[in-house]
């Protein structure tokens, strides 16, 4: 989110909301410090309070446009006091745009509970982290602003290694192994490793990207770590394994798999997965 000012983001989301007749659902995230500073050229500041202010700015702008009233938004990160007629969209007459935000660490999870309509949890997670950290911090944020669990949709990412048979599963498992190694090497995700006593794994992998040793990273991830983070099984097994990991914790799943995965029988797999959310009590 941060490379775009709230005003630019608000305009883009507003246009898409109108073009889709109210079906726009905005998803935003902070990215990690290195990308903000070295990829986007931004000055870094604590991301959780900034995200709270960013979402507040978006809603203030949309409210001003919908009600044709002046903008007067003040926060630590953003001050917005100017919206002239030629730069103000006409009222849409549509429901408010819902905002989902990504969150990994405790502070960002709490902000999601405070202000977001939905929270997208990273696939680099475990059932224990979801229970002990993610949902606990989301709940604390909800309580802080007097909201209920039903006021936020919890969407959990999920690493998936699946296929029609064991050979196909093993092939995708290697792709997932590399993805897990990559996230283990990134300090922003080490809260998950610490919970499981795996900090040493992160420390070992941390130098590899800077040394351009990408092809060596996956070898440091044993099978039990793959199984800890991923749902691994054939198409027929996948729904039951997904339920075992996520039932009662998330409202929806966002599947993380290679972009070149052939659709084929995955349609049937998705139908099986769609039967699970009715049991996600949240």
ZADO-1210 file (C-alpha; in nm, 4 decimals, padded with zeros to 6 digits):
<atoms>
<atom x="00.0000" y="00.0000" z="00.0000" code="UNK" pos="1"/>
<atom x="00.2570" y="00.2559" z="00.1096" code="UNK" pos="2"/>
<atom x="00.4140" y="00.3387" z="-00.2307" code="UNK" pos="3"/>
<atom x="00.0747" y="00.4858" z="-00.3267" code="UNK" pos="4"/>
<atom x="-00.0653" y="00.7771" z="-00.1316" code="UNK" pos="5"/>
<atom x="-00.4074" y="00.7083" z="00.0248" code="UNK" pos="6"/>
<atom x="-00.5636" y="00.9524" z="-00.2231" code="UNK" pos="7"/>
<atom x="-00.4261" y="00.7694" z="-00.5272" code="UNK" pos="8"/>
<atom x="-00.5382" y="00.4354" z="-00.3835" code="UNK" pos="9"/>
<atom x="-00.8803" y="00.5759" z="-00.2966" code="UNK" pos="10"/>
<atom x="-00.9352" y="00.6999" z="-00.6532" code="UNK" pos="11"/>
<atom x="-00.8301" y="00.3668" z="-00.8082" code="UNK" pos="12"/>
<atom x="-01.0528" y="00.1649" z="-00.5755" code="UNK" pos="13"/>
<atom x="-01.3461" y="00.4047" z="-00.6265" code="UNK" pos="14"/>
<atom x="-01.3239" y="00.3706" z="-01.0054" code="UNK" pos="15"/>
<atom x="-01.3119" y="-00.0089" z="-00.9859" code="UNK" pos="16"/>
<atom x="-01.6015" y="-00.0119" z="-00.7400" code="UNK" pos="17"/>
<atom x="-01.8174" y="00.1860" z="-00.9823" code="UNK" pos="18"/>
<atom x="-01.7058" y="-00.0159" z="-01.2851" code="UNK" pos="19"/>
<atom x="-01.7943" y="-00.3419" z="-01.1068" code="UNK" pos="20"/>
<atom x="-02.1262" y="-00.2097" z="-00.9725" code="UNK" pos="21"/>
<atom x="-02.0166" y="-00.2369" z="-00.6118" code="UNK" pos="22"/>
<atom x="-01.8197" y="-00.5628" z="-00.6231" code="UNK" pos="23"/>
<atom x="-01.4808" y="-00.4096" z="-00.5419" code="UNK" pos="24"/>
<atom x="-01.3043" y="-00.5471" z="-00.2327" code="UNK" pos="25"/>
<atom x="-00.9766" y="-00.3680" z="-00.1672" code="UNK" pos="26"/>
<atom x="-00.6852" y="-00.5701" z="-00.0353" code="UNK" pos="27"/>
<atom x="-00.3722" y="-00.3947" z="00.0913" code="UNK" pos="28"/>
<atom x="-00.0524" y="-00.4843" z="00.2724" code="UNK" pos="29"/>
<atom x="00.2594" y="-00.3145" z="00.4016" code="UNK" pos="30"/>
<atom x="00.5372" y="-00.5266" z="00.2437" code="UNK" pos="31"/>
<atom x="00.8594" y="-00.5679" z="00.4395" code="UNK" pos="32"/>
<atom x="01.1124" y="-00.2973" z="00.5215" code="UNK" pos="33"/>
<atom x="01.3679" y="-00.3956" z="00.2575" code="UNK" pos="34"/>
<atom x="01.1201" y="-00.3738" z="-00.0293" code="UNK" pos="35"/>
<atom x="00.9814" y="-00.0406" z="00.0893" code="UNK" pos="36"/>
<atom x="01.3252" y="00.1154" z="00.1240" code="UNK" pos="37"/>
<atom x="01.5291" y="-00.0463" z="-00.1541" code="UNK" pos="38"/>
<atom x="01.2657" y="-00.1413" z="-00.4118" code="UNK" pos="39"/>
<atom x="01.0222" y="00.1511" z="-00.3770" code="UNK" pos="40"/>
<atom x="01.2579" y="00.4146" z="-00.2364" code="UNK" pos="41"/>
<atom x="01.0393" y="00.4936" z="00.0650" code="UNK" pos="42"/>
<atom x="01.1338" y="00.6070" z="00.4122" code="UNK" pos="43"/>
<atom x="01.0380" y="00.3302" z="00.6554" code="UNK" pos="44"/>
<atom x="00.8264" y="00.3899" z="00.9629" code="UNK" pos="45"/>
<atom x="00.6461" y="00.1503" z="01.2000" code="UNK" pos="46"/>
<atom x="00.4069" y="-00.0220" z="00.9585" code="UNK" pos="47"/>
<atom x="00.1183" y="-00.1185" z="01.1883" code="UNK" pos="48"/>
<atom x="00.0212" y="00.2327" z="01.3057" code="UNK" pos="49"/>
<atom x="00.0810" y="00.3618" z="00.9544" code="UNK" pos="50"/>
<atom x="-00.1573" y="00.0993" z="00.8157" code="UNK" pos="51"/>
<atom x="-00.4224" y="00.2056" z="01.0675" code="UNK" pos="52"/>
<atom x="-00.3835" y="00.5658" z="00.9504" code="UNK" pos="53"/>
<atom x="-00.3839" y="00.4604" z="00.5844" code="UNK" pos="54"/>
<atom x="-00.7152" y="00.2781" z="00.6175" code="UNK" pos="55"/>
<atom x="-00.8604" y="00.5706" z="00.8090" code="UNK" pos="56"/>
<atom x="-00.7552" y="00.8047" z="00.5284" code="UNK" pos="57"/>
<atom x="-00.9167" y="00.5851" z="00.2628" code="UNK" pos="58"/>
<atom x="-01.2471" y="00.5766" z="00.4461" code="UNK" pos="59"/>
<atom x="-01.2390" y="00.9501" z="00.5134" code="UNK" pos="60"/>
<atom x="-01.1886" y="01.0214" z="00.1423" code="UNK" pos="61"/>
<atom x="-01.4667" y="00.7854" z="00.0335" code="UNK" pos="62"/>
<atom x="-01.7009" y="00.9352" z="00.2921" code="UNK" pos="63"/>
<atom x="-01.6221" y="01.2876" z="00.1709" code="UNK" pos="64"/>
<atom x="-01.6885" y="01.1926" z="-00.1912" code="UNK" pos="65"/>
<atom x="-02.0065" y="00.9999" z="-00.1169" code="UNK" pos="66"/>
<atom x="-02.1534" y="01.2762" z="00.0990" code="UNK" pos="67"/>
<atom x="-02.0045" y="01.5673" z="-00.0985" code="UNK" pos="68"/>
<atom x="-01.8499" y="01.7146" z="00.2143" code="UNK" pos="69"/>
<atom x="-01.4987" y="01.8543" z="00.2752" code="UNK" pos="70"/>
<atom x="-01.2203" y="01.6169" z="00.3722" code="UNK" pos="71"/>
<atom x="-01.0671" y="01.6837" z="00.7136" code="UNK" pos="72"/>
<atom x="-00.8539" y="01.3858" z="00.8133" code="UNK" pos="73"/>
<atom x="-00.5678" y="01.4095" z="01.0609" code="UNK" pos="74"/>
<atom x="-00.3454" y="01.1259" z="01.1816" code="UNK" pos="75"/>
<atom x="00.0196" y="01.0738" z="01.2685" code="UNK" pos="76"/>
<atom x="00.1021" y="00.9532" z="00.9171" code="UNK" pos="77"/>
<atom x="-00.1422" y="01.1434" z="00.6956" code="UNK" pos="78"/>
<atom x="-00.3172" y="01.4794" z="00.6881" code="UNK" pos="79"/>
<atom x="-00.5799" y="01.5341" z="00.4169" code="UNK" pos="80"/>
<atom x="-00.7668" y="01.8653" z="00.4028" code="UNK" pos="81"/>
<atom x="-00.8101" y="01.9386" z="00.0322" code="UNK" pos="82"/>
<atom x="-01.0486" y="01.7823" z="-00.2174" code="UNK" pos="83"/>
<atom x="-01.1627" y="02.0249" z="-00.4874" code="UNK" pos="84"/>
<atom x="-01.4723" y="01.9637" z="-00.7051" code="UNK" pos="85"/>
<atom x="-01.2744" y="01.8821" z="-01.0186" code="UNK" pos="86"/>
<atom x="-01.0828" y="01.6100" z="-00.8324" code="UNK" pos="87"/>
<atom x="-01.3782" y="01.4711" z="-00.6342" code="UNK" pos="88"/>
<atom x="-01.5815" y="01.1851" z="-00.7842" code="UNK" pos="89"/>
<atom x="-01.9575" y="01.2120" z="-00.7778" code="UNK" pos="90"/>
<atom x="-02.1451" y="01.0007" z="-00.5202" code="UNK" pos="91"/>
<atom x="-02.1650" y="00.6381" z="-00.6279" code="UNK" pos="92"/>
<atom x="-02.4801" y="00.5324" z="-00.4433" code="UNK" pos="93"/>
<atom x="-02.3048" y="00.2016" z="-00.3735" code="UNK" pos="94"/>
<atom x="-02.2223" y="00.0283" z="-00.0444" code="UNK" pos="95"/>
<atom x="-01.8920" y="00.1184" z="00.1179" code="UNK" pos="96"/>
<atom x="-01.5814" y="-00.0504" z="-00.0214" code="UNK" pos="97"/>
<atom x="-01.4678" y="-00.3266" z="00.2179" code="UNK" pos="98"/>
<atom x="-01.0979" y="-00.3319" z="00.3043" code="UNK" pos="99"/>
<atom x="-00.8932" y="-00.6423" z="00.3760" code="UNK" pos="100"/>
<atom x="-00.5334" y="-00.6185" z="00.4897" code="UNK" pos="101"/>
<atom x="-00.2517" y="-00.8672" z="00.5121" code="UNK" pos="102"/>
<atom x="-00.0972" y="-00.9321" z="00.8525" code="UNK" pos="103"/>
<atom x="00.1765" y="-01.1551" z="00.9936" code="UNK" pos="104"/>
<atom x="00.3195" y="-00.9991" z="01.3095" code="UNK" pos="105"/>
<atom x="00.1305" y="-00.9324" z="01.6343" code="UNK" pos="106"/>
<atom x="00.1037" y="-00.5539" z="01.5890" code="UNK" pos="107"/>
<atom x="-00.0368" y="-00.5744" z="01.2366" code="UNK" pos="108"/>
<atom x="-00.2773" y="-00.8508" z="01.3387" code="UNK" pos="109"/>
<atom x="-00.4105" y="-00.6274" z="01.6157" code="UNK" pos="110"/>
<atom x="-00.4622" y="-00.3394" z="01.3721" code="UNK" pos="111"/>
<atom x="-00.6549" y="-00.5741" z="01.1437" code="UNK" pos="112"/>
<atom x="-00.8860" y="-00.6574" z="01.4318" code="UNK" pos="113"/>
<atom x="-00.9319" y="-00.2891" z="01.5096" code="UNK" pos="114"/>
<atom x="-01.0161" y="-00.1503" z="01.1664" code="UNK" pos="115"/>
<atom x="-01.0259" y="-00.4010" z="00.8784" code="UNK" pos="116"/>
<atom x="-01.3233" y="-00.5749" z="00.7192" code="UNK" pos="117"/>
<atom x="-01.1029" y="-00.8717" z="00.6413" code="UNK" pos="118"/>
<atom x="-00.7553" y="-00.9994" z="00.7219" code="UNK" pos="119"/>
<atom x="-00.5450" y="-01.2106" z="00.4889" code="UNK" pos="120"/>
<atom x="-00.3050" y="-01.4335" z="00.6766" code="UNK" pos="121"/>
<atom x="00.0194" y="-01.5427" z="00.5162" code="UNK" pos="122"/>
<atom x="00.0591" y="-01.9024" z="00.3950" code="UNK" pos="123"/>
<atom x="00.3836" y="-01.9135" z="00.5955" code="UNK" pos="124"/>
<atom x="00.1986" y="-02.0119" z="00.9088" code="UNK" pos="125"/>
<atom x="00.1000" y="-02.3132" z="01.1160" code="UNK" pos="126"/>
<atom x="-00.2123" y="-02.4146" z="01.3029" code="UNK" pos="127"/>
<atom x="-00.0381" y="-02.3353" z="01.6304" code="UNK" pos="128"/>
<atom x="00.0594" y="-01.9863" z="01.5113" code="UNK" pos="129"/>
<atom x="-00.2950" y="-01.9249" z="01.3905" code="UNK" pos="130"/>
<atom x="-00.4394" y="-02.0279" z="01.7265" code="UNK" pos="131"/>
<atom x="-00.1823" y="-01.8797" z="01.9642" code="UNK" pos="132"/>
<atom x="-00.0871" y="-01.5603" z="01.7813" code="UNK" pos="133"/>
<atom x="-00.2991" y="-01.4672" z="01.4792" code="UNK" pos="134"/>
<atom x="-00.6472" y="-01.5163" z="01.6221" code="UNK" pos="135"/>
<atom x="-00.5445" y="-01.4002" z="01.9696" code="UNK" pos="136"/>
<atom x="-00.4099" y="-01.0695" z="01.8361" code="UNK" pos="137"/>
<atom x="-00.7023" y="-01.0212" z="01.5973" code="UNK" pos="138"/>
<atom x="-00.9328" y="-01.0782" z="01.8930" code="UNK" pos="139"/>
<atom x="-00.7457" y="-00.8186" z="02.0988" code="UNK" pos="140"/>
<atom x="-00.7888" y="-00.5664" z="01.8189" code="UNK" pos="141"/>
<atom x="-01.1585" y="-00.6420" z="01.7898" code="UNK" pos="142"/>
<atom x="-01.2041" y="-00.5913" z="02.1635" code="UNK" pos="143"/>
<atom x="-01.0152" y="-00.2614" z="02.1532" code="UNK" pos="144"/>
<atom x="-01.2694" y="-00.1081" z="01.9159" code="UNK" pos="145"/>
<atom x="-01.5759" y="-00.2909" z="02.0482" code="UNK" pos="146"/>
<atom x="-01.6171" y="-00.5181" z="01.7498" code="UNK" pos="147"/>
<atom x="-01.7235" y="-00.8822" z="01.7236" code="UNK" pos="148"/>
<atom x="-01.5567" y="-01.1769" z="01.5473" code="UNK" pos="149"/>
<atom x="-01.8357" y="-01.1618" z="01.2874" code="UNK" pos="150"/>
<atom x="-01.7186" y="-00.8101" z="01.1920" code="UNK" pos="151"/>
<atom x="-01.4034" y="-00.9402" z="01.0240" code="UNK" pos="152"/>
<atom x="-01.3432" y="-01.2140" z="00.7684" code="UNK" pos="153"/>
<atom x="-01.0337" y="-01.4235" z="00.8340" code="UNK" pos="154"/>
<atom x="-00.8779" y="-01.5504" z="00.5120" code="UNK" pos="155"/>
<atom x="-00.5849" y="-01.7838" z="00.5633" code="UNK" pos="156"/>
<atom x="-00.3221" y="-01.8465" z="00.3017" code="UNK" pos="157"/>
<atom x="-00.2218" y="-02.2071" z="00.2494" code="UNK" pos="158"/>
<atom x="00.0765" y="-02.3727" z="00.0848" code="UNK" pos="159"/>
<atom x="-00.0626" y="-02.6603" z="-00.1218" code="UNK" pos="160"/>
<atom x="00.1277" y="-02.9602" z="-00.2569" code="UNK" pos="161"/>
<atom x="-00.1202" y="-03.1742" z="-00.4441" code="UNK" pos="162"/>
<atom x="-00.1677" y="-03.3787" z="-00.7565" code="UNK" pos="163"/>
<atom x="-00.3576" y="-03.6692" z="-00.9025" code="UNK" pos="164"/>
<atom x="-00.1082" y="-03.9221" z="-00.7655" code="UNK" pos="165"/>
<atom x="00.1887" y="-03.9433" z="-00.5308" code="UNK" pos="166"/>
<atom x="00.4397" y="-03.8622" z="-00.8053" code="UNK" pos="167"/>
<atom x="00.2598" y="-03.5379" z="-00.8839" code="UNK" pos="168"/>
<atom x="00.2348" y="-03.4547" z="-00.5138" code="UNK" pos="169"/>
<atom x="00.6084" y="-03.5061" z="-00.4658" code="UNK" pos="170"/>
<atom x="00.6858" y="-03.2772" z="-00.7601" code="UNK" pos="171"/>
<atom x="00.4762" y="-02.9942" z="-00.6194" code="UNK" pos="172"/>
<atom x="00.6149" y="-03.0646" z="-00.2735" code="UNK" pos="173"/>
<atom x="00.9587" y="-02.9566" z="-00.3976" code="UNK" pos="174"/>
<atom x="00.8183" y="-02.6267" z="-00.5197" code="UNK" pos="175"/>
<atom x="00.6606" y="-02.5707" z="-00.1784" code="UNK" pos="176"/>
<atom x="00.9866" y="-02.6673" z="-00.0061" code="UNK" pos="177"/>
<atom x="01.1644" y="-02.3830" z="-00.1875" code="UNK" pos="178"/>
<atom x="00.8913" y="-02.1328" z="-00.1010" code="UNK" pos="179"/>
<atom x="00.9142" y="-02.2272" z="00.2656" code="UNK" pos="180"/>
<atom x="01.2932" y="-02.1866" z="00.2536" code="UNK" pos="181"/>
<atom x="01.2537" y="-01.8411" z="00.1028" code="UNK" pos="182"/>
<atom x="01.0221" y="-01.7228" z="00.3797" code="UNK" pos="183"/>
<atom x="01.2413" y="-01.8804" z="00.6463" code="UNK" pos="184"/>
<atom x="01.5263" y="-01.6610" z="00.5193" code="UNK" pos="185"/>
<atom x="01.3231" y="-01.3404" z="00.5678" code="UNK" pos="186"/>
<atom x="01.3308" y="-01.1934" z="00.9191" code="UNK" pos="187"/>
<atom x="00.9826" y="-01.0445" z="00.8880" code="UNK" pos="188"/>
<atom x="00.8409" y="-01.3986" z="00.9149" code="UNK" pos="189"/>
<atom x="01.0544" y="-01.5229" z="01.2023" code="UNK" pos="190"/>
<atom x="00.7786" y="-01.4843" z="01.4610" code="UNK" pos="191"/>
<atom x="00.6425" y="-01.8108" z="01.3245" code="UNK" pos="192"/>
<atom x="00.9805" y="-01.9822" z="01.3517" code="UNK" pos="193"/>
<atom x="01.0317" y="-01.8606" z="01.7094" code="UNK" pos="194"/>
<atom x="00.7032" y="-02.0104" z="01.8203" code="UNK" pos="195"/>
<atom x="00.8273" y="-02.3512" z="01.7059" code="UNK" pos="196"/>
<atom x="01.1868" y="-02.3104" z="01.8263" code="UNK" pos="197"/>
<atom x="01.3173" y="-02.2890" z="01.4694" code="UNK" pos="198"/>
<atom x="01.5065" y="-01.9589" z="01.4872" code="UNK" pos="199"/>
<atom x="01.8332" y="-02.1347" z="01.3968" code="UNK" pos="200"/>
<atom x="01.6839" y="-02.2429" z="01.0638" code="UNK" pos="201"/>
<atom x="01.6070" y="-01.8821" z="00.9781" code="UNK" pos="202"/>
<atom x="01.9565" y="-01.7706" z="01.0772" code="UNK" pos="203"/>
<atom x="02.1128" y="-02.0388" z="00.8561" code="UNK" pos="204"/>
<atom x="01.9042" y="-01.9412" z="00.5552" code="UNK" pos="205"/>
<atom x="01.9227" y="-01.5647" z="00.5968" code="UNK" pos="206"/>
<atom x="02.2537" y="-01.5132" z="00.4040" code="UNK" pos="207"/>
<atom x="02.1539" y="-01.7285" z="00.1062" code="UNK" pos="208"/>
<atom x="01.9509" y="-01.4749" z="-00.0978" code="UNK" pos="209"/>
<atom x="02.2203" y="-01.2057" z="-00.0688" code="UNK" pos="210"/>
<atom x="02.4775" y="-01.4631" z="-00.1796" code="UNK" pos="211"/>
<atom x="02.2569" y="-01.5619" z="-00.4758" code="UNK" pos="212"/>
<atom x="02.2441" y="-01.9203" z="-00.3471" code="UNK" pos="213"/>
<atom x="01.8777" y="-01.9657" z="-00.4343" code="UNK" pos="214"/>
<atom x="01.9200" y="-02.3196" z="-00.5663" code="UNK" pos="215"/>
<atom x="02.0719" y="-02.4388" z="-00.2380" code="UNK" pos="216"/>
<atom x="01.8014" y="-02.3135" z="-00.0027" code="UNK" pos="217"/>
<atom x="01.5438" y="-02.5901" z="-00.0357" code="UNK" pos="218"/>
<atom x="01.7942" y="-02.8541" z="00.0763" code="UNK" pos="219"/>
<atom x="01.7881" y="-02.7042" z="00.4262" code="UNK" pos="220"/>
<atom x="01.4142" y="-02.7696" z="00.4664" code="UNK" pos="221"/>
<atom x="01.3421" y="-03.1268" z="00.5869" code="UNK" pos="222"/>
<atom x="01.0161" y="-03.3059" z="00.5158" code="UNK" pos="223"/>
<atom x="00.8768" y="-03.2469" z="00.8638" code="UNK" pos="224"/>
<atom x="00.9056" y="-02.8689" z="00.8141" code="UNK" pos="225"/>
<atom x="00.7239" y="-02.8954" z="00.4809" code="UNK" pos="226"/>
<atom x="00.4468" y="-03.0891" z="00.6543" code="UNK" pos="227"/>
<atom x="00.4333" y="-02.8300" z="00.9338" code="UNK" pos="228"/>
<atom x="00.3627" y="-02.5433" z="00.6944" code="UNK" pos="229"/>
<atom x="00.1890" y="-02.7051" z="00.3973" code="UNK" pos="230"/>
<atom x="-00.1125" y="-02.9169" z="00.3118" code="UNK" pos="231"/>
<atom x="00.0330" y="-03.2173" z="00.1315" code="UNK" pos="232"/>
<atom x="-00.1808" y="-03.4851" z="-00.0308" code="UNK" pos="233"/>
<atom x="-00.3483" y="-03.6124" z="-00.3433" code="UNK" pos="234"/>
<atom x="-00.6598" y="-03.4462" z="-00.4774" code="UNK" pos="235"/>
<atom x="-00.8719" y="-03.6988" z="-00.2899" code="UNK" pos="236"/>
<atom x="-00.6935" y="-03.6304" z="00.0403" code="UNK" pos="237"/>
<atom x="-00.6671" y="-03.2538" z="00.0217" code="UNK" pos="238"/>
<atom x="-01.0033" y="-03.1427" z="00.1607" code="UNK" pos="239"/>
<atom x="-00.9757" y="-03.3587" z="00.4730" code="UNK" pos="240"/>
<atom x="-00.6211" y="-03.2380" z="00.5372" code="UNK" pos="241"/>
<atom x="-00.7223" y="-02.8754" z="00.4877" code="UNK" pos="242"/>
<atom x="-01.0061" y="-02.9198" z="00.7355" code="UNK" pos="243"/>
<atom x="-00.7684" y="-03.0738" z="00.9895" code="UNK" pos="244"/>
<atom x="-00.5413" y="-02.7689" z="00.9714" code="UNK" pos="245"/>
<atom x="-00.7883" y="-02.4827" z="00.9358" code="UNK" pos="246"/>
<atom x="-01.1290" y="-02.5927" z="01.0629" code="UNK" pos="247"/>
<atom x="-01.2578" y="-02.3523" z="01.3255" code="UNK" pos="248"/>
<atom x="-00.9830" y="-02.0981" z="01.2556" code="UNK" pos="249"/>
<atom x="-01.0489" y="-01.9347" z="00.9189" code="UNK" pos="250"/>
<atom x="-01.3518" y="-01.8320" z="00.7185" code="UNK" pos="251"/>
<atom x="-01.1863" y="-01.8781" z="00.3804" code="UNK" pos="252"/>
<atom x="-00.8699" y="-02.0275" z="00.2307" code="UNK" pos="253"/>
<atom x="-00.6431" y="-01.8698" z="-00.0280" code="UNK" pos="254"/>
<atom x="-00.4497" y="-02.1462" z="-00.2037" code="UNK" pos="255"/>
<atom x="-00.0808" y="-02.0885" z="-00.2781" code="UNK" pos="256"/>
<atom x="00.0422" y="-02.3032" z="-00.5655" code="UNK" pos="257"/>
<atom x="00.2537" y="-02.2642" z="-00.8824" code="UNK" pos="258"/>
<atom x="00.1046" y="-02.0306" z="-01.1424" code="UNK" pos="259"/>
<atom x="00.1499" y="-02.2923" z="-01.4144" code="UNK" pos="260"/>
<atom x="-00.0638" y="-02.5516" z="-01.2329" code="UNK" pos="261"/>
<atom x="-00.2997" y="-02.7065" z="-01.4872" code="UNK" pos="262"/>
<atom x="-00.6665" y="-02.6561" z="-01.3911" code="UNK" pos="263"/>
<atom x="-00.7777" y="-03.0089" z="-01.4841" code="UNK" pos="264"/>
<atom x="-00.9242" y="-03.1891" z="-01.1825" code="UNK" pos="265"/>
<atom x="-00.8505" y="-02.8974" z="-00.9493" code="UNK" pos="266"/>
<atom x="-01.2065" y="-02.7822" z="-01.0098" code="UNK" pos="267"/>
<atom x="-01.3289" y="-03.0899" z="-00.8235" code="UNK" pos="268"/>
<atom x="-01.0745" y="-03.0278" z="-00.5468" code="UNK" pos="269"/>
<atom x="-01.1967" y="-02.6705" z="-00.5042" code="UNK" pos="270"/>
<atom x="-01.5549" y="-02.7928" z="-00.4791" code="UNK" pos="271"/>
<atom x="-01.4477" y="-03.0254" z="-00.1987" code="UNK" pos="272"/>
<atom x="-01.2695" y="-02.7397" z="-00.0215" code="UNK" pos="273"/>
<atom x="-01.5742" y="-02.5166" z="-00.0533" code="UNK" pos="274"/>
<atom x="-01.7661" y="-02.7547" z="00.1700" code="UNK" pos="275"/>
<atom x="-01.5254" y="-02.6909" z="00.4584" code="UNK" pos="276"/>
<atom x="-01.5985" y="-02.3229" z="00.5432" code="UNK" pos="277"/>
<atom x="-01.9429" y="-02.4064" z="00.6829" code="UNK" pos="278"/>
<atom x="-01.7540" y="-02.5598" z="00.9750" code="UNK" pos="279"/>
<atom x="-01.5207" y="-02.2617" z="01.0249" code="UNK" pos="280"/>
<atom x="-01.6776" y="-02.1231" z="01.3403" code="UNK" pos="281"/>
<atom x="-01.4189" y="-01.8446" z="01.3776" code="UNK" pos="282"/>
</atoms>
